[in-house]
Amino acid sequence: MDGRVLSFRLAGINNQNFIMQDRETGSWWQQVSGEAILGPLKGKRLTRVFHDELSFRGWTREQPGGRVLVPAADTAWKRFSANWEDSTARRPVRVHTTLDRRLPPRTVVYGIEAGGAARAYPQERVWTQAPLHDRVGGTSVVLLVGPDGKSVRAFEARLDGRELELVKPADGSRGEAVDVGTGSRWDFRGEAISGPLTGRRLTPVYVLRDYWFDWFTYHPSTGVYLLGARELGS
């Protein structure tokens, strides 16, 4: 931040979202937004780094020589996170805002921000409809599901100024899509692997996998993709 390297530790929970504290200034940072909410750096925002959230099998297929960070067995994080999903699922959701009832609070969604707009895509809807096309803030996007049937990525559905329409291949190959215009076949990395566009790559779009209540808390004007509708009222 401002040329200074910060180191973080887990400090607590706010709106059921992790709070990090930097050792250098003692400021508290909200995980989901990267914003300092308390301390000398309050109001500052960390620069977001693009990331994927994939199944381990899917990641090793793409990165067979990749290294794996394994936390020590006695770390506070490991103790704290043991059975996290199961234990929190049994508790009521309590946040400092009014819950939005368009979806159950703990519905897992994939959130996308583009052009000043935000949209949430329920996980089950993405898994069943992908390739799933939509427009967010004027940007044409497509969500793809990987060969594992669970991992999700999003890309701009546009190449050389022309929008692409990606569909499931006729042979049913999981994790691949075919664009209607050229017949080129695309893989889960957003790369054309056959056809006239072979070797071309789509521009990736940042996706956050989150609970609905958490996404809505920090994106109160978000739309929701549901039941094939482009957007339900905010």
Accessible surface in RSA format (square Angstrom, percent):
REM  Atomic radii and reference values for relative SASA: ProtOr
REM  Chains: A
REM  Algorithm: Lee & Richards
REM  Probe-radius: 1.40
REM  Slices: 20
REM RES _ NUM      All-atoms   Total-Side   Main-Chain    Non-polar    All polar
REM                ABS   REL    ABS   REL    ABS   REL    ABS   REL    ABS   REL
RES MET A   1    50.19  26.0  17.57  11.6  32.62  77.7  16.07  13.7  34.12  45.2
RES ASP A   2   112.54  78.8  65.09  64.8  47.44 112.2  43.15 101.5  69.39  69.2
RES GLY A   3    86.86 107.1   0.00   N/A  86.86 107.1  45.59 125.1  41.27  92.4
RES ARG A   4   125.58  52.7 117.05  59.7   8.53  20.3  47.58  65.0  78.00  47.3
RES VAL A   5   134.26  88.3 118.51 107.3  15.75  38.0 123.37 107.2  10.89  29.5
RES LEU A   6    23.20  12.9   3.34   2.4  19.86  49.9   3.35   2.3  19.85  53.4
RES SER A   7    43.39  36.7  38.52  51.4   4.87  11.2  38.53  82.1   4.85   6.8
RES PHE A   8    64.55  32.3  38.96  24.1  25.59  66.6  38.98  23.6  25.57  73.2
RES ARG A   9   115.19  48.4 106.14  54.1   9.04  21.5  41.37  56.5  73.82  44.7
RES LEU A  10    57.35  31.9  35.31  25.3  22.05  55.4  36.00  25.3  21.36  57.5
RES ALA A  11    30.75  28.3   0.57   0.9  30.18  68.6   3.09   4.4  27.65  73.3
RES GLY A  12    25.65  31.6   0.00   N/A  25.65  31.6  25.57  70.2   0.08   0.2
RES ILE A  13    74.52  42.4  40.60  30.2  33.92  81.8  40.60  29.2  33.92  92.1
RES ASN A  14    41.23  28.4  38.22  36.9   3.01   7.3  10.07  24.2  31.16  30.1
RES ASN A  15    19.77  13.6  12.59  12.2   7.19  17.3   0.84   2.0  18.93  18.3
RES GLN A  16    49.71  27.8  33.81  24.7  15.89  37.8  21.04  44.8  28.67  21.7
RES ASN A  17    14.17   9.8  12.14  11.7   2.03   4.9   2.03   4.9  12.14  11.7
RES PHE A  18    44.41  22.2  43.93  27.2   0.49   1.3  43.93  26.6   0.49   1.4
RES ILE A  19     2.83   1.6   2.83   2.1   0.00   0.0   2.83   2.0   0.00   0.0
RES MET A  20    46.91  24.3  46.91  31.0   0.00   0.0  20.49  17.4  26.42  35.0
RES GLN A  21    33.12  18.5  33.12  24.2   0.00   0.0   3.30   7.0  29.82  22.6
RES ASP A  22     0.34   0.2   0.00   0.0   0.34   0.8   0.00   0.0   0.34   0.3
RES ARG A  23   153.53  64.5 118.66  60.5  34.87  83.0  55.69  76.1  97.84  59.3
RES GLU A  24    69.39  39.8  39.58  29.9  29.81  71.0  26.13  50.5  43.26  35.3
RES THR A  25    31.55  22.4   7.91   8.0  23.64  56.3  18.17  24.4  13.38  20.2
RES GLY A  26    30.29  37.4   0.00   N/A  30.29  37.4  19.93  54.7  10.36  23.2
RES SER A  27     0.00   0.0   0.00   0.0   0.00   0.0   0.00   0.0   0.00   0.0
RES TRP A  28    90.78  36.4  90.78  43.9   0.00   0.0  85.67  45.7   5.11   8.3
RES TRP A  29     0.00   0.0   0.00   0.0   0.00   0.0   0.00   0.0   0.00   0.0
RES GLN A  30     2.35   1.3   2.35   1.7   0.00   0.0   1.11   2.4   1.23   0.9
RES GLN A  31    94.07  52.6  78.55  57.4  15.52  37.0  18.28  38.9  75.80  57.5
RES VAL A  32    32.13  21.1   3.53   3.2  28.60  68.9   9.32   8.1  22.81  61.9
RES SER A  33    32.25  27.2  11.77  15.7  20.47  47.2  17.72  37.7  14.52  20.3
RES GLY A  34    11.46  14.1   0.00   N/A  11.46  14.1  10.84  29.8   0.62   1.4
RES GLU A  35    49.73  28.6  49.73  37.6   0.00   0.0   0.50   1.0  49.23  40.2
RES ALA A  36     0.31   0.3   0.00   0.0   0.31   0.7   0.00   0.0   0.31   0.8
RES ILE A  37    58.90  33.5  46.45  34.6  12.44  30.0  49.11  35.4   9.78  26.5
RES LEU A  38    98.19  54.7  98.19  70.2   0.00   0.0  98.19  69.0   0.00   0.0
RES GLY A  39    32.72  40.3   0.00   N/A  32.72  40.3  20.11  55.2  12.61  28.2
RES PRO A  40   104.73  76.3  62.32  56.8  42.41 154.1  75.92  62.7  28.81 179.1
RES LEU A  41    31.19  17.4  30.08  21.5   1.11   2.8  31.19  21.9   0.00   0.0
RES LYS A  42   142.51  69.5 118.43  72.7  24.08  57.3  64.23  57.8  78.28  83.4
RES GLY A  43    48.63  60.0   0.00   N/A  48.63  60.0  25.08  68.8  23.55  52.7
RES LYS A  44    81.95  40.0  79.51  48.8   2.44   5.8  44.60  40.1  37.34  39.8
RES ARG A  45   139.66  58.6 120.98  61.7  18.67  44.5  49.67  67.9  89.99  54.5
RES LEU A  46    53.99  30.1  40.68  29.1  13.30  33.4  41.24  29.0  12.75  34.3
RES THR A  47   126.32  89.8 102.30 103.7  24.02  57.2  73.20  98.3  53.12  80.3
RES ARG A  48   135.70  57.0 104.84  53.4  30.86  73.5  51.66  70.6  84.05  50.9
RES VAL A  49   119.61  78.7 107.43  97.3  12.19  29.4 110.59  96.1   9.02  24.5
RES PHE A  50   102.03  51.0  78.77  48.8  23.26  60.5  79.93  48.5  22.10  63.3
RES HIS A  51    73.31  40.1  61.67  42.9  11.63  29.8  53.63  55.3  19.68  22.9
RES ASP A  52    66.79  46.8  38.51  38.3  28.29  66.9  14.44  34.0  52.35  52.2
RES GLU A  53    92.68  53.2  76.52  57.9  16.15  38.5  39.38  76.2  53.30  43.5
RES LEU A  54    37.25  20.7   6.42   4.6  30.82  77.5   9.10   6.4  28.15  75.8
RES SER A  55    38.91  32.9  25.46  34.0  13.45  31.0  36.07  76.8   2.84   4.0
RES PHE A  56   128.33  64.2 116.26  72.0  12.08  31.4 119.92  72.7   8.41  24.1
RES ARG A  57   164.13  68.9 158.14  80.6   5.99  14.3  39.82  54.4 124.31  75.3
RES GLY A  58    13.02  16.1   0.00   N/A  13.02  16.1  10.97  30.1   2.05   4.6
RES TRP A  59    75.74  30.4  75.74  36.7   0.00   0.0  55.24  29.5  20.50  33.3
RES THR A  60    46.26  32.9  42.03  42.6   4.23  10.1  30.59  41.1  15.67  23.7
RES ARG A  61   138.62  58.2 106.02  54.0  32.60  77.6  56.50  77.2  82.12  49.8
RES GLU A  62    54.88  31.5  29.35  22.2  25.52  60.8  21.42  41.4  33.45  27.3
RES GLN A  63    91.37  51.1  88.77  64.9   2.61   6.2  10.38  22.1  80.99  61.4
RES PRO A  64   119.39  87.0  84.67  77.2  34.72 126.2  88.17  72.8  31.21 194.0
RES GLY A  65    72.99  90.0   0.00   N/A  72.99  90.0  43.64 119.8  29.35  65.7
RES GLY A  66    34.91  43.0   0.00   N/A  34.91  43.0  13.64  37.4  21.27  47.6
RES ARG A  67   225.87  94.8 200.40 102.2  25.47  60.6  80.73 110.3 145.13  88.0
RES VAL A  68    86.16  56.7  56.10  50.8  30.05  72.4  59.64  51.8  26.51  71.9
RES LEU A  69   169.28  94.3 142.14 101.7  27.13  68.2 146.27 102.7  23.01  61.9
RES VAL A  70   108.59  71.5  86.52  78.3  22.07  53.2  87.08  75.7  21.51  58.3
RES PRO A  71    48.45  35.3  36.18  33.0  12.27  44.6  44.69  36.9   3.76  23.4
RES ALA A  72    58.02  53.4  42.07  64.9  15.95  36.3  53.29  75.0   4.74  12.5
RES ALA A  73    87.59  80.5  65.99 101.8  21.60  49.1  66.16  93.2  21.43  56.8
RES ASP A  74   109.75  76.9  94.99  94.5  14.76  34.9  42.41  99.8  67.34  67.2
RES THR A  75    43.75  31.1  37.25  37.8   6.50  15.5  43.75  58.8   0.00   0.0
RES ALA A  76    67.49  62.1  58.55  90.3   8.94  20.3  58.95  83.0   8.54  22.6
RES TRP A  77   125.93  50.5 122.44  59.3   3.49   8.2 108.22  57.7  17.70  28.7
RES LYS A  78    85.78  41.9  83.87  51.5   1.91   4.6  51.47  46.3  34.32  36.6
RES ARG A  79   153.79  64.6 132.32  67.5  21.46  51.1  71.26  97.4  82.53  50.0
RES PHE A  80    85.95  43.0  65.09  40.3  20.86  54.3  74.45  45.1  11.50  32.9
RES SER A  81    31.00  26.2  21.84  29.1   9.15  21.1  15.34  32.7  15.65  21.9
RES ALA A  82    65.81  60.5  41.02  63.3  24.80  56.4  51.93  73.1  13.88  36.8
RES ASN A  83   113.47  78.2  96.77  93.5  16.69  40.2  23.44  56.4  90.03  87.0
RES TRP A  84    67.81  27.2  64.62  31.3   3.19   7.5  51.39  27.4  16.42  26.6
RES GLU A  85   102.82  59.0  99.39  75.2   3.42   8.2  58.25 112.7  44.57  36.4
RES ASP A  86    91.77  64.3  87.09  86.7   4.68  11.1  18.74  44.1  73.03  72.8
RES SER A  87    28.52  24.1  26.29  35.1   2.23   5.1  19.22  40.9   9.30  13.0
RES THR A  88     7.71   5.5   7.71   7.8   0.00   0.0   7.49  10.1   0.22   0.3
RES ALA A  89    64.49  59.3  40.19  62.0  24.31  55.3  40.38  56.9  24.12  63.9
RES ARG A  90   186.47  78.3 149.37  76.1  37.10  88.3  78.05 106.7 108.41  65.7
RES ARG A  91   144.22  60.6 136.59  69.6   7.63  18.2  43.39  59.3 100.83  61.1
RES PRO A  92    83.94  61.2  66.98  61.1  16.95  61.6  78.93  65.2   5.01  31.1
RES VAL A  93    22.34  14.7   6.30   5.7  16.04  38.7   6.30   5.5  16.04  43.5
RES ARG A  94   179.75  75.5 163.21  83.2  16.54  39.4  67.48  92.2 112.26  68.0
RES VAL A  95    21.88  14.4   0.47   0.4  21.41  51.6   2.04   1.8  19.84  53.8
RES HIS A  96   159.35  87.1 124.86  86.8  34.48  88.2  88.36  91.1  70.98  82.6
RES THR A  97    62.98  44.8  35.14  35.6  27.84  66.4  24.18  32.5  38.81  58.7
RES THR A  98   115.97  82.5 104.66 106.1  11.31  27.0  73.59  98.9  42.38  64.1
RES LEU A  99    36.02  20.1  26.39  18.9   9.62  24.2  26.46  18.6   9.56  25.7
RES ASP A 100    26.66  18.7  16.75  16.7   9.91  23.4   6.34  14.9  20.32  20.3
RES ARG A 101   189.44  79.5 160.57  81.9  28.86  68.7  74.96 102.5 114.47  69.4
RES ARG A 102    51.16  21.5  28.24  14.4  22.93  54.6  35.83  49.0  15.34   9.3
RES LEU A 103    11.55   6.4   8.85   6.3   2.70   6.8   9.98   7.0   1.57   4.2
RES PRO A 104    92.73  67.6  85.83  78.2   6.90  25.1  92.09  76.0   0.64   4.0
RES PRO A 105    35.88  26.2  35.06  32.0   0.82   3.0  35.88  29.6   0.00   0.0
RES ARG A 106    48.63  20.4  36.33  18.5  12.30  29.3  33.35  45.6  15.28   9.3
RES THR A 107    32.76  23.3  23.24  23.6   9.52  22.7  26.90  36.1   5.86   8.9
RES VAL A 108    35.96  23.7  31.31  28.3   4.65  11.2  31.31  27.2   4.65  12.6
RES VAL A 109     0.00   0.0   0.00   0.0   0.00   0.0   0.00   0.0   0.00   0.0
RES TYR A 110     9.59   4.5   9.59   5.5   0.00   0.0   5.99   4.5   3.60   4.4
RES GLY A 111     0.97   1.2   0.00   N/A   0.97   1.2   0.00   0.0   0.97   2.2
RES ILE A 112     0.42   0.2   0.00   0.0   0.42   1.0   0.42   0.3   0.00   0.0
RES GLU A 113    81.55  46.8  63.25  47.8  18.30  43.6  16.25  31.4  65.30  53.3
RES ALA A 114    19.90  18.3   9.53  14.7  10.38  23.6  19.25  27.1   0.66   1.7
RES GLY A 115    68.44  84.4   0.00   N/A  68.44  84.4  31.69  87.0  36.75  82.3
RES GLY A 116    92.18 113.7   0.00   N/A  92.18 113.7  45.78 125.6  46.40 103.9
RES ALA A 117    36.97  34.0  27.77  42.9   9.20  20.9  35.46  49.9   1.51   4.0
RES ALA A 118    17.86  16.4  10.26  15.8   7.59  17.3  10.26  14.5   7.59  20.1
RES ARG A 119    19.70   8.3  19.70  10.0   0.00   0.0   0.00   0.0  19.70  11.9
RES ALA A 120     0.00   0.0   0.00   0.0   0.00   0.0   0.00   0.0   0.00   0.0
RES TYR A 121     0.00   0.0   0.00   0.0   0.00   0.0   0.00   0.0   0.00   0.0
RES PRO A 122     8.35   6.1   8.35   7.6   0.00   0.0   8.35   6.9   0.00   0.0
RES GLN A 123    20.24  11.3  19.77  14.4   0.47   1.1   2.25   4.8  17.99  13.6
RES GLU A 124   111.70  64.1 110.41  83.5   1.28   3.0  61.57 119.1  50.13  40.9
RES ARG A 125    60.87  25.6  58.21  29.7   2.66   6.3   3.89   5.3  56.98  34.5
RES VAL A 126     0.00   0.0   0.00   0.0   0.00   0.0   0.00   0.0   0.00   0.0
RES TRP A 127    74.30  29.8  52.99  25.7  21.31  50.0  53.02  28.3  21.28  34.5
RES THR A 128    87.53  62.3  67.86  68.8  19.66  46.9  70.77  95.1  16.76  25.3
RES GLN A 129    56.73  31.7  40.58  29.7  16.15  38.4  26.83  57.1  29.89  22.7
RES ALA A 130     9.05   8.3   4.17   6.4   4.88  11.1   4.30   6.1   4.75  12.6
RES PRO A 131    21.36  15.6   8.76   8.0  12.60  45.8   8.76   7.2  12.60  78.3
RES LEU A 132     3.48   1.9   0.75   0.5   2.74   6.9   3.48   2.4   0.00   0.0
RES HIS A 133    46.85  25.6  37.73  26.2   9.11  23.3  31.66  32.6  15.18  17.7
RES ASP A 134     4.47   3.1   0.94   0.9   3.53   8.4   1.30   3.1   3.17   3.2
RES ARG A 135   109.95  46.2 102.95  52.5   7.00  16.7  47.00  64.2  62.95  38.2
RES VAL A 136     0.05   0.0   0.05   0.0   0.00   0.0   0.05   0.0   0.00   0.0
RES GLY A 137    34.58  42.6   0.00   N/A  34.58  42.6  14.84  40.7  19.74  44.2
RES GLY A 138    58.86  72.6   0.00   N/A  58.86  72.6  30.32  83.2  28.54  63.9
RES THR A 139    37.94  27.0  33.39  33.9   4.54  10.8  15.91  21.4  22.03  33.3
RES SER A 140    13.66  11.5   9.25  12.3   4.41  10.2   1.13   2.4  12.54  17.6
RES VAL A 141     0.00   0.0   0.00   0.0   0.00   0.0   0.00   0.0   0.00   0.0
RES VAL A 142     0.00   0.0   0.00   0.0   0.00   0.0   0.00   0.0   0.00   0.0
RES LEU A 143     0.00   0.0   0.00   0.0   0.00   0.0   0.00   0.0   0.00   0.0
RES LEU A 144     8.72   4.9   8.36   6.0   0.37   0.9   8.72   6.1   0.00   0.0
RES VAL A 145    21.95  14.4  13.56  12.3   8.39  20.2  13.56  11.8   8.39  22.8
RES GLY A 146     1.38   1.7   0.00   N/A   1.38   1.7   0.23   0.6   1.14   2.6
RES PRO A 147    57.13  41.6  47.44  43.2   9.69  35.2  47.44  39.2   9.69  60.3
RES ASP A 148    35.15  24.6  13.73  13.7  21.42  50.7  22.30  52.5  12.85  12.8
RES GLY A 149    20.25  25.0   0.00   N/A  20.25  25.0  10.36  28.4   9.89  22.1
RES LYS A 150   128.89  62.9 126.86  77.8   2.03   4.8  69.13  62.2  59.75  63.7
RES SER A 151     7.35   6.2   2.44   3.3   4.91  11.3   6.85  14.6   0.50   0.7
RES VAL A 152     8.75   5.8   0.00   0.0   8.75  21.1   0.00   0.0   8.75  23.7
RES ARG A 153    25.49  10.7  23.41  11.9   2.08   5.0  14.38  19.7  11.11   6.7
RES ALA A 154     2.13   2.0   0.00   0.0   2.13   4.8   0.00   0.0   2.13   5.6
RES PHE A 155     6.35   3.2   6.35   3.9   0.00   0.0   6.35   3.8   0.00   0.0
RES GLU A 156    58.61  33.7  58.61  44.3   0.00   0.0   1.02   2.0  57.59  47.0
RES ALA A 157     0.06   0.1   0.00   0.0   0.06   0.1   0.06   0.1   0.00   0.0
RES ARG A 158   109.45  46.0 100.32  51.1   9.13  21.7  32.43  44.3  77.02  46.7
RES LEU A 159    16.54   9.2  13.49   9.7   3.05   7.7  15.97  11.2   0.57   1.5
RES ASP A 160   113.46  79.5  66.84  66.5  46.61 110.2  43.54 102.5  69.92  69.7
RES GLY A 161    54.38  67.1   0.00   N/A  54.38  67.1  26.95  74.0  27.43  61.4
RES ARG A 162   103.52  43.5  99.37  50.7   4.15   9.9  66.91  91.4  36.61  22.2
RES GLU A 163    76.04  43.7  56.71  42.9  19.33  46.0  26.01  50.3  50.04  40.9
RES LEU A 164     8.41   4.7   0.48   0.3   7.93  19.9   3.08   2.2   5.33  14.3
RES GLU A 165   101.05  58.0  97.42  73.7   3.63   8.6  32.42  62.7  68.64  56.0
RES LEU A 166     2.79   1.6   0.03   0.0   2.76   6.9   0.03   0.0   2.76   7.4
RES VAL A 167    58.81  38.7  55.99  50.7   2.82   6.8  58.81  51.1   0.00   0.0
RES LYS A 168   124.55  60.8 109.42  67.1  15.13  36.0  70.58  63.5  53.97  57.5
RES PRO A 169     8.76   6.4   1.80   1.6   6.96  25.3   3.14   2.6   5.62  34.9
RES ALA A 170   118.90 109.3  69.77 107.7  49.12 111.7  82.14 115.7  36.75  97.4
RES ASP A 171    99.35  69.6  57.78  57.5  41.57  98.3  48.25 113.6  51.09  51.0
RES GLY A 172    51.88  64.0   0.00   N/A  51.88  64.0  32.33  88.7  19.54  43.8
RES SER A 173    40.91  34.6  27.28  36.4  13.63  31.4  18.60  39.6  22.30  31.2
RES ARG A 174   155.79  65.4 134.31  68.5  21.48  51.1  66.95  91.5  88.84  53.8
RES GLY A 175    12.59  15.5   0.00   N/A  12.59  15.5   3.21   8.8   9.38  21.0
RES GLU A 176    52.73  30.3  40.96  31.0  11.77  28.0   6.71  13.0  46.02  37.6
RES ALA A 177     1.62   1.5   1.50   2.3   0.13   0.3   1.50   2.1   0.13   0.3
RES VAL A 178    29.17  19.2  29.17  26.4   0.00   0.0  29.17  25.3   0.00   0.0
RES ASP A 179     0.25   0.2   0.20   0.2   0.06   0.1   0.04   0.1   0.21   0.2
RES VAL A 180    89.66  59.0  64.49  58.4  25.16  60.6  70.57  61.3  19.09  51.8
RES GLY A 181    63.55  78.4   0.00   N/A  63.55  78.4  27.41  75.2  36.14  80.9
RES THR A 182    41.58  29.6  18.63  18.9  22.95  54.7  27.58  37.0  14.00  21.2
RES GLY A 183    46.17  56.9   0.00   N/A  46.17  56.9  26.25  72.0  19.92  44.6
RES SER A 184     0.00   0.0   0.00   0.0   0.00   0.0   0.00   0.0   0.00   0.0
RES ARG A 185    52.26  21.9  52.26  26.6   0.00   0.0  12.83  17.5  39.44  23.9
RES TRP A 186     0.17   0.1   0.00   0.0   0.17   0.4   0.00   0.0   0.17   0.3
RES ASP A 187    17.90  12.5  17.82  17.7   0.08   0.2  14.06  33.1   3.84   3.8
RES PHE A 188    12.22   6.1  11.11   6.9   1.12   2.9  11.11   6.7   1.12   3.2
RES ARG A 189   101.56  42.6  91.66  46.7   9.91  23.6  24.86  34.0  76.71  46.5
RES GLY A 190     0.00   0.0   0.00   N/A   0.00   0.0   0.00   0.0   0.00   0.0
RES GLU A 191    34.60  19.9  34.60  26.2   0.00   0.0   0.06   0.1  34.54  28.2
RES ALA A 192     0.57   0.5   0.00   0.0   0.57   1.3   0.00   0.0   0.57   1.5
RES ILE A 193    69.33  39.5  43.78  32.6  25.54  61.6  47.60  34.3  21.72  59.0
RES SER A 194    49.69  42.0  46.46  62.0   3.23   7.4  39.52  84.2  10.17  14.2
RES GLY A 195    38.99  48.1   0.00   N/A  38.99  48.1  21.63  59.3  17.36  38.9
RES PRO A 196   107.00  78.0  63.18  57.6  43.82 159.3  77.93  64.3  29.06 180.6
RES LEU A 197    22.73  12.7  21.86  15.6   0.87   2.2  22.73  16.0   0.00   0.0
RES THR A 198    80.72  57.4  59.17  60.0  21.55  51.4  54.48  73.2  26.24  39.7
RES GLY A 199    46.63  57.5   0.00   N/A  46.63  57.5  24.26  66.6  22.37  50.1
RES ARG A 200    92.33  38.8  90.36  46.1   1.97   4.7  35.16  48.1  57.16  34.6
RES ARG A 201   130.50  54.8 112.17  57.2  18.34  43.7  51.30  70.1  79.20  48.0
RES LEU A 202     6.63   3.7   0.04   0.0   6.59  16.6   0.72   0.5   5.91  15.9
RES THR A 203    72.64  51.7  68.79  69.7   3.85   9.2  37.41  50.2  35.23  53.3
RES PRO A 204    71.32  52.0  58.84  53.6  12.47  45.3  58.84  48.6  12.47  77.5
RES VAL A 205    17.35  11.4  11.85  10.7   5.49  13.2  15.63  13.6   1.72   4.7
RES TYR A 206    43.52  20.3  38.06  21.7   5.46  14.2  23.81  17.9  19.71  24.3
RES VAL A 207    18.80  12.4  10.63   9.6   8.16  19.7  10.63   9.2   8.16  22.1
RES LEU A 208    36.37  20.3  36.37  26.0   0.00   0.0  36.37  25.5   0.00   0.0
RES ARG A 209    98.11  41.2  79.83  40.7  18.29  43.5  10.39  14.2  87.73  53.2
RES ASP A 210    21.80  15.3  14.46  14.4   7.34  17.4   9.52  22.4  12.27  12.2
RES TYR A 211    47.01  21.9  45.40  25.8   1.62   4.2  38.52  28.9   8.49  10.5
RES TRP A 212     1.51   0.6   1.51   0.7   0.00   0.0   1.01   0.5   0.51   0.8
RES PHE A 213     4.62   2.3   2.15   1.3   2.47   6.4   4.25   2.6   0.37   1.1
RES ASP A 214     3.68   2.6   3.68   3.7   0.00   0.0   2.76   6.5   0.92   0.9
RES TRP A 215     2.90   1.2   2.90   1.4   0.00   0.0   2.90   1.5   0.00   0.0
RES PHE A 216    26.23  13.1  26.12  16.2   0.11   0.3  26.12  15.8   0.11   0.3
RES THR A 217    26.06  18.5   7.94   8.1  18.11  43.2   8.68  11.7  17.38  26.3
RES TYR A 218    59.61  27.8  35.37  20.1  24.24  63.1  39.23  29.5  20.39  25.1
RES HIS A 219    27.49  15.0  21.67  15.1   5.82  14.9  21.40  22.1   6.09   7.1
RES PRO A 220    88.05  64.2  77.08  70.3  10.97  39.9  77.12  63.7  10.93  68.0
RES SER A 221    91.40  77.2  77.26 103.1  14.14  32.6  42.50  90.5  48.90  68.5
RES THR A 222     0.42   0.3   0.00   0.0   0.42   1.0   0.00   0.0   0.42   0.6
RES GLY A 223     0.43   0.5   0.00   N/A   0.43   0.5   0.00   0.0   0.43   1.0
RES VAL A 224     0.00   0.0   0.00   0.0   0.00   0.0   0.00   0.0   0.00   0.0
RES TYR A 225    16.27   7.6  16.27   9.3   0.00   0.0   1.07   0.8  15.20  18.7
RES LEU A 226    36.51  20.3  35.70  25.5   0.81   2.0  35.70  25.1   0.81   2.2
RES LEU A 227   138.45  77.1 110.05  78.7  28.40  71.4 113.59  79.8  24.86  66.9
RES GLY A 228    44.08  54.4   0.00   N/A  44.08  54.4  19.98  54.8  24.10  54.0
RES ALA A 229    39.53  36.3  28.91  44.6  10.62  24.2  39.08  55.0   0.45   1.2
RES ARG A 230   142.56  59.9 137.71  70.2   4.85  11.5  62.02  84.8  80.54  48.8
RES GLU A 231    83.18  47.8  58.11  44.0  25.07  59.7  15.46  29.9  67.72  55.3
RES LEU A 232    59.19  33.0  57.03  40.8   2.15   5.4  59.19  41.6   0.00   0.0
RES GLY A 233    62.91  77.6   0.00   N/A  62.91  77.6  42.68 117.1  20.23  45.3
RES SER A 234    93.57  79.1  34.37  45.9  59.19 136.4  39.68  84.5  53.89  75.5
END  Absolute sums over single chains surface
CHAIN  1 A    13297.6       9842.2       3455.4       7344.1       5953.5
END  Absolute sums over all chains
TOTAL         13297.6       9842.2       3455.4       7344.1       5953.5
